Amino acid sequence: MIQRLPTLIAAVALLWCDSAAAGPLPPAEEARVLAALRAKVRKAWKKYKGVSARRKVVIQELDPKDGRLKKKREVGQRFVLRFGSRPTVKITSCKIDGKPASHSECKPKRKRPPPYPVFGPRAGTHYRLRISGTARIKGKPCHVLSVLPKKRTARHLRGRAYVTKQGLRLVKVEGRPASFPFGLKAFYIQIYFWERDGVPLESWGRIDMRVRVPLIVDLRLVTIFRARSHKLLR
């Protein structure tokens, strides 16, 4: 499951959530907002082909019973996402428990199909979006979008997206896979975004997961990443 972290982070997105309230919009208003959001996404995908960034990723392997740190990886990454394609990740630095290590020690060992994107030209094939309430994220009034998968698979996500009421800027995504693959017992991801020219760009994110296979592995993994040096690709 560690090997799927780059693609899970690419697909999606509470710490700064000031408040939240239930109260979906009237159907006509909800339809208007969702149509405007889809139009904004189409415009961004038409103008740009993808995005690249540098990431600093810290992966902590913890004892699930007492939280004791068992292993720590610090990874530098060059991340390139072409819209509609699998992201590519190049390791630029690797440390294990504070000591420099071979890049191969921090490189994903297996490639799995990435989760289906929540936003994009074909997102409607895999998800339904509903405006389920409002929230304030970092002081900004936001619509809360429930992300509802049309199928229950590990490639589908279930969760919430937060877009500002003014400008429909994506500021946060949070959730989990719609179905857990073998060995995965718990999973929660949250990603915060900022925007450049209509394209949401990752700021930072956190993943908390539990992997357990009797007699083989029982581990909690907490991953925190920060992204910088973004470039929009044409």
Buried (B, 14 or more C-beta within 10 A) or exposed (E): BBEBBBBBBBBBBEEEBEEBEEEBBEEEEBEEBBEEBBEBBEEBBEEBBBBBBBBBBBBBBBEBEEEEEEEBBBBBBBBBBBBEEBBEBEBBEBBBEEEEBEBEEBBBEEEBEBBBBBBBBEBEEBBEBBBBBBBBBBEBEBBBBBBBBEEEBBBBBBBBBBBBEEEBBBBBBBBBBBBBEEBBEEBBBBBBBBBEEBBBBBBBBBBBBBBBEEEEEBBBBBBBBBBEEBBBEE
